Amino acid sequence: MRPVSAGARAVAALALLPAGLLAAGCGIQSTDVIAVGDPASAQAMPPSDDSTVLYFTGPDGLMPVVREGAPRPPLPLLFAGPNQDERAAGLGTELPPAQGALKMSVSGSTVTVVLGQDVSRLTPLAQRQIACTALRTVVRDRERRVTINGTAGPSPLSPLTCPT
């Protein structure tokens, strides 16, 4: 049998320290449950008829923003980007500044958006900003599709839906 060195005893004592602390509970005593009221709750309200819903970019993708007041054509508001309060809340846009006319029409189950610029350079997130805003403006039905045409560019972007 070999003699145990002082260093080995120190290592063994340090190895047992966490188990000893757990057994002692670190001096923290248990308490009863303290009732402080009901859990927080919120009710989502659908936008009113005198509001416009726009989709901007947020930390987790697209975020709907309700602008109250008389309903206005959504595309100019969307291309103008988030207002000061919305930017302060972390919202942004991937849309370039609007060039030319912005038009929207509905035929059957297709919503057509016509932009006065080349649409082939729009990022996928920018395309979804337009699609979701257009669909939300025209109908609440997610079965419709959006076609985005540009007056300057090679081809339309279609069909797009709003995944949110």
Backbone bond lengths (Angstrom), bond angles and torsions (degrees), N, CA, C in turn:
res aa  C-N    CA-C-N  psi(-1)  N-CA   C-N-CA  omega(-1)  CA-C   N-CA-C  phi
1 M - - - 1.425 - - 1.517 108.68 -
2 R 1.319 114.99 134.60 1.461 120.48 -178.04 1.512 111.22 -92.61
3 P 1.312 116.88 150.02 1.465 118.73 174.64 1.532 109.60 -75.29
4 V 1.334 117.89 144.20 1.465 123.57 -179.41 1.524 108.39 -89.37
5 S 1.324 115.61 129.31 1.464 119.89 -178.13 1.523 110.76 -77.71
6 A 1.299 116.78 162.80 1.469 122.66 178.74 1.526 110.60 -64.61
7 G 1.351 117.52 -35.74 1.470 121.55 179.08 1.521 111.37 -65.02
8 A 1.325 117.27 -39.19 1.461 121.12 179.36 1.517 110.27 -67.70
9 R 1.364 116.63 -37.39 1.469 119.55 177.36 1.531 110.94 -64.68
10 A 1.325 116.21 -38.61 1.478 120.22 179.07 1.521 110.97 -64.85
11 V 1.329 117.29 -42.67 1.470 121.55 178.52 1.517 110.01 -63.19
12 A 1.319 117.67 -42.29 1.463 121.60 179.57 1.529 110.35 -64.18
13 A 1.332 116.62 -41.03 1.465 119.98 179.24 1.522 111.15 -65.14
14 L 1.333 117.09 -40.91 1.468 120.25 178.12 1.521 111.55 -66.20
15 A 1.319 117.50 -34.54 1.460 121.03 179.04 1.521 110.84 -67.22
16 L 1.313 118.15 -31.37 1.461 121.76 -179.37 1.528 113.06 -85.88
17 L 1.315 117.45 -12.82 1.458 121.40 -177.00 1.535 113.05 -58.14
18 P 1.372 120.81 -49.04 1.470 119.06 179.83 1.526 112.41 -59.52
19 A 1.346 117.15 -38.75 1.462 119.35 179.20 1.524 110.43 -65.12
20 G 1.303 116.83 -38.63 1.463 120.16 178.29 1.519 112.21 -65.87
21 L 1.338 116.42 -40.01 1.468 119.52 178.57 1.522 111.21 -65.65
22 L 1.328 117.14 -40.02 1.459 120.08 177.92 1.518 110.79 -63.56
23 A 1.310 116.03 -41.77 1.466 119.69 -179.45 1.518 110.92 -65.07
24 A 1.321 117.34 -35.81 1.458 121.02 -178.89 1.516 112.16 -79.72
25 G 1.347 116.94 -18.85 1.459 120.10 -179.99 1.503 113.42 73.39
26 C 1.281 118.16 9.66 1.461 124.04 177.56 1.518 111.95 57.29
27 G 1.293 118.30 20.73 1.455 120.51 176.86 1.512 114.60 79.03
28 I 1.321 119.49 7.78 1.463 121.99 -179.60 1.522 108.37 -90.33
29 Q 1.299 116.24 125.08 1.452 120.47 -179.61 1.516 110.05 -97.02
30 S 1.322 116.42 149.30 1.462 120.07 179.71 1.523 109.77 -75.28
31 T 1.338 115.72 156.36 1.457 121.51 178.52 1.515 108.95 -129.34
32 D 1.319 115.38 163.35 1.464 120.51 175.61 1.524 109.17 -79.15
33 V 1.330 115.72 164.29 1.460 121.54 176.18 1.520 108.47 -70.24
34 I 1.321 115.99 134.70 1.459 121.19 -179.98 1.525 108.13 -107.57
35 A 1.331 117.85 120.05 1.462 122.16 179.70 1.525 109.18 -77.90
36 V 1.326 116.70 126.95 1.462 120.24 -179.18 1.526 112.11 -124.03
37 G 1.298 118.97 7.39 1.456 120.69 177.62 1.513 111.80 122.68
38 D 1.327 114.86 -177.09 1.458 121.25 -179.39 1.518 110.69 -75.04
39 P 1.347 116.90 156.69 1.464 119.09 176.48 1.528 110.42 -66.91
40 A 1.323 115.09 155.12 1.462 120.12 178.59 1.519 109.70 -64.72
41 S 1.312 116.65 147.25 1.460 120.56 177.81 1.518 108.73 -143.72
42 A 1.312 114.62 158.77 1.461 121.25 177.55 1.509 108.25 -144.46
43 Q 1.303 115.98 152.34 1.451 120.31 178.25 1.518 108.19 -120.24
44 A 1.321 116.22 123.15 1.462 120.20 178.49 1.518 108.67 -78.52
45 M 1.298 115.38 126.74 1.460 120.59 -179.89 1.519 108.97 -105.23
46 P 1.330 118.19 133.10 1.458 118.62 176.37 1.524 109.56 -68.10
47 P 1.324 116.64 151.20 1.463 118.67 178.81 1.525 110.87 -60.82
48 S 1.304 115.68 146.96 1.458 120.03 179.03 1.525 110.12 -77.82
49 D 1.334 114.88 170.78 1.469 119.81 -179.14 1.522 112.40 -68.43
50 D 1.332 117.04 -18.21 1.462 119.18 179.97 1.530 111.06 -103.36
51 S 1.330 116.11 35.32 1.457 120.32 177.49 1.525 110.15 -130.85
52 T 1.303 115.15 165.67 1.462 122.64 178.63 1.521 107.83 -126.46
53 V 1.340 116.86 134.48 1.463 120.86 178.72 1.526 108.33 -105.03
54 L 1.332 115.19 125.20 1.463 122.43 179.04 1.523 108.44 -118.87
55 Y 1.311 117.26 151.65 1.468 121.02 178.26 1.520 109.54 -113.53
56 F 1.352 115.08 119.01 1.449 122.06 177.24 1.524 109.20 -116.03
57 T 1.311 116.17 169.91 1.455 120.38 -179.95 1.524 109.25 -87.76
58 G 1.318 114.88 142.00 1.451 122.03 177.63 1.516 109.27 -132.29
59 P 1.306 117.55 -175.38 1.468 120.66 -178.07 1.528 113.43 -60.92
60 D 1.334 117.09 -27.86 1.461 120.85 -177.05 1.528 113.28 -112.50
61 G 1.320 118.32 21.15 1.470 120.63 -179.27 1.514 110.37 115.54
62 L 1.334 116.40 -144.61 1.461 120.61 -178.32 1.518 111.75 -78.12
63 M 1.330 115.43 143.01 1.453 122.43 178.09 1.522 108.65 -130.59
64 P 1.349 117.87 126.67 1.463 119.09 175.40 1.528 110.38 -75.78
65 V 1.316 115.68 140.77 1.460 122.34 178.32 1.518 107.06 -127.23
66 V 1.313 116.28 128.60 1.463 121.00 179.03 1.512 108.11 -97.84
67 R 1.316 115.44 122.48 1.469 121.23 174.46 1.522 106.94 -104.52
68 E 1.312 115.27 116.69 1.462 121.25 -178.62 1.523 110.42 -79.93
69 G 1.323 114.88 160.74 1.455 121.03 -179.79 1.517 109.34 117.00
70 A 1.303 116.00 -178.12 1.468 119.91 -179.83 1.526 109.31 -56.80
71 P 1.350 117.49 133.61 1.465 118.90 -179.97 1.522 110.19 -60.30
72 R 1.298 114.58 133.71 1.464 120.23 -179.23 1.502 108.01 -124.39
73 P 1.317 117.92 162.14 1.460 119.26 176.87 1.531 109.81 -56.15
74 P 1.325 117.91 126.96 1.456 120.28 -171.53 1.525 114.97 -75.18
75 L 1.320 118.17 -31.86 1.464 118.76 -173.27 1.523 113.59 -63.32
76 P 1.341 120.55 -44.41 1.476 118.29 176.03 1.533 112.16 -60.88
77 L 1.347 117.00 -38.07 1.468 119.79 177.67 1.524 110.78 -65.77
78 L 1.327 116.83 -41.11 1.461 120.99 -179.73 1.525 110.70 -63.35
79 F 1.324 116.77 -46.95 1.466 120.22 -178.21 1.528 112.34 -71.06
80 A 1.336 117.94 -21.05 1.469 120.51 175.78 1.530 110.28 -72.52
81 G 1.323 117.29 -18.43 1.456 121.36 177.02 1.507 113.19 86.37
82 P 1.330 115.78 178.54 1.457 119.73 -179.65 1.524 111.89 -66.61
83 N 1.339 115.10 147.15 1.463 118.29 177.20 1.540 108.99 -78.32
84 Q 1.305 116.54 -177.75 1.467 121.87 -174.24 1.532 111.59 -59.62
85 D 1.316 117.34 -44.60 1.466 120.55 -179.74 1.525 111.31 -65.65
86 E 1.323 116.31 -39.90 1.469 120.38 179.90 1.530 110.94 -67.22
87 R 1.331 116.73 -39.33 1.478 119.87 176.39 1.529 110.52 -64.46
88 A 1.336 116.61 -40.00 1.461 120.52 178.89 1.527 110.79 -63.67
89 A 1.321 116.81 -27.46 1.468 121.33 178.57 1.527 111.61 -84.26
90 G 1.330 118.34 1.91 1.464 121.27 175.94 1.512 115.42 95.99
91 L 1.339 117.73 10.57 1.463 120.19 179.36 1.521 110.39 -89.04
92 G 1.321 115.78 151.88 1.461 121.85 -179.89 1.515 109.88 -147.64
93 T 1.312 116.35 -165.27 1.453 121.53 178.82 1.519 109.23 -148.71
94 E 1.307 116.12 152.87 1.466 121.35 172.78 1.519 110.72 -109.40
95 L 1.324 116.92 7.29 1.457 120.85 -179.69 1.524 110.84 -81.80
96 P 1.325 116.70 138.79 1.466 119.18 174.36 1.529 109.36 -75.95
97 P 1.315 118.24 167.34 1.464 118.60 174.90 1.531 110.00 -58.49
98 A 1.318 115.89 142.75 1.469 120.86 -179.21 1.518 110.15 -67.58
99 Q 1.321 114.85 141.08 1.463 121.58 175.39 1.518 107.59 -126.10
100 G 1.295 117.49 122.31 1.457 120.37 178.77 1.520 112.23 78.27
101 A 1.325 114.54 -164.19 1.459 121.64 -175.11 1.524 111.30 -74.66
102 L 1.315 114.60 149.79 1.458 122.59 173.83 1.521 106.79 -119.44
103 K 1.337 116.98 116.86 1.465 120.35 -175.86 1.523 109.98 -127.71
104 M 1.342 114.47 151.52 1.448 120.43 178.05 1.523 108.68 -142.29
105 S 1.348 116.17 136.23 1.461 120.66 178.24 1.523 109.36 -143.69
106 V 1.352 116.09 162.08 1.458 122.03 -179.42 1.516 108.61 -124.59
107 S 1.342 115.40 132.80 1.452 121.82 175.05 1.523 107.79 -141.40
108 G 1.325 115.90 111.73 1.460 119.46 -177.31 1.514 110.37 64.24
109 S 1.317 116.23 -125.11 1.465 120.26 -179.29 1.526 112.25 -100.73
110 T 1.339 116.66 14.95 1.466 120.31 -178.79 1.519 111.17 -116.77
111 V 1.312 115.16 131.07 1.462 122.18 172.12 1.520 105.90 -101.24
112 T 1.326 116.54 126.30 1.460 120.72 -179.67 1.518 109.30 -109.68
113 V 1.321 114.89 127.73 1.461 122.04 176.92 1.523 106.77 -112.88
114 V 1.320 116.19 129.69 1.467 121.37 178.58 1.524 108.09 -117.09
115 L 1.332 114.80 122.61 1.456 121.57 178.98 1.516 109.15 -111.17
116 G 1.305 117.12 147.78 1.457 121.58 179.58 1.516 112.36 -85.50
117 Q 1.313 118.11 43.69 1.458 121.67 -178.16 1.528 109.92 -157.48
118 D 1.311 116.07 174.29 1.461 122.87 178.14 1.522 108.52 -74.07
119 V 1.333 117.20 116.63 1.456 120.59 -177.01 1.532 112.95 -88.97
120 S 1.315 117.20 -9.75 1.467 119.81 -177.91 1.526 112.35 -68.14
121 R 1.313 117.43 -16.01 1.472 120.84 -179.41 1.525 113.14 -95.01
122 L 1.312 117.70 1.06 1.457 120.30 178.14 1.528 109.59 -71.74
123 T 1.321 116.50 134.92 1.462 120.52 177.33 1.536 108.73 -69.57
124 P 1.324 117.43 159.91 1.469 119.15 176.54 1.535 112.64 -56.61
125 L 1.335 117.66 -37.02 1.458 119.83 178.72 1.530 111.04 -68.46
126 A 1.325 117.55 -38.70 1.469 121.09 176.67 1.530 110.04 -64.08
127 Q 1.328 117.11 -40.06 1.462 120.79 177.25 1.532 110.79 -60.86
128 R 1.335 116.16 -41.63 1.472 119.38 179.46 1.527 111.29 -69.66
129 Q 1.339 117.56 -32.24 1.466 119.74 175.42 1.527 109.47 -57.87
130 I 1.322 116.20 -46.40 1.466 121.15 -179.09 1.520 110.18 -67.25
131 A 1.345 116.94 -48.11 1.461 121.01 -176.58 1.527 111.34 -60.44
132 C 1.314 117.38 -47.69 1.465 120.10 -177.86 1.522 111.70 -66.21
133 T 1.320 117.05 -41.53 1.469 120.04 178.77 1.521 109.88 -64.10
134 A 1.336 117.42 -44.81 1.469 120.97 -179.48 1.520 111.05 -63.44
135 L 1.319 117.65 -46.57 1.464 120.31 -179.81 1.515 111.62 -64.24
136 R 1.306 117.97 -40.82 1.462 120.99 -179.40 1.520 111.42 -66.99
137 T 1.334 116.51 -31.28 1.458 120.61 -179.80 1.515 111.66 -73.11
138 V 1.325 115.71 -42.21 1.460 120.21 -173.22 1.521 111.95 -81.48
139 V 1.306 116.98 -49.22 1.463 121.63 -176.98 1.515 109.80 -148.78
140 R 1.303 115.30 163.79 1.460 120.58 174.06 1.532 110.30 -93.86
141 D 1.326 116.35 0.38 1.461 123.09 -176.22 1.518 110.16 -81.99
142 R 1.326 117.44 120.08 1.462 121.35 -177.82 1.531 112.32 -81.27
143 E 1.312 117.27 -3.78 1.464 119.81 -178.97 1.529 112.12 -77.87
144 R 1.283 117.29 -13.18 1.463 119.89 179.14 1.516 110.54 -76.80
145 R 1.309 115.71 157.72 1.461 122.52 179.84 1.521 108.75 -120.91
146 V 1.339 114.59 156.77 1.459 120.62 -179.51 1.522 108.81 -117.78
147 T 1.323 115.54 133.46 1.455 122.27 171.39 1.520 106.61 -110.99
148 I 1.330 116.54 130.57 1.467 120.81 178.42 1.520 107.46 -110.75
149 N 1.318 115.65 119.27 1.465 121.90 177.25 1.517 109.21 -110.33
150 G 1.316 115.16 149.11 1.457 120.40 174.72 1.509 109.90 -120.92
151 T 1.310 116.16 145.16 1.469 119.24 178.68 1.520 110.74 -80.22
152 A 1.323 117.22 -13.82 1.465 121.08 178.24 1.519 107.69 -130.57
153 G 1.300 117.53 98.74 1.457 119.56 -179.88 1.512 111.44 159.54
154 P 1.324 116.14 170.00 1.444 120.88 -172.14 1.521 115.95 -73.23
155 S 1.341 119.52 -44.52 1.453 118.67 -173.11 1.511 111.28 -155.92
156 P 1.337 116.00 160.71 1.460 119.42 178.24 1.526 112.21 -74.74
157 L 1.297 115.51 159.43 1.462 122.05 173.79 1.529 107.12 -101.30
158 S 1.301 116.90 116.40 1.458 117.98 -179.24 1.512 109.90 -162.24
159 P 1.305 119.39 166.78 1.460 124.35 -23.83 1.517 109.06 -82.58
160 L 1.301 116.48 144.97 1.452 122.23 179.84 1.524 109.29 -114.81
161 T 1.307 116.08 148.33 1.457 121.21 174.40 1.527 107.67 -127.16
162 C 1.303 115.30 175.59 1.462 120.48 177.64 1.523 108.00 -109.94
163 P 1.330 117.08 108.77 1.453 119.91 -176.70 1.523 114.27 -75.66
164 T 1.336 118.07 -11.34 1.462 118.96 -176.31 1.489 111.90 -92.48
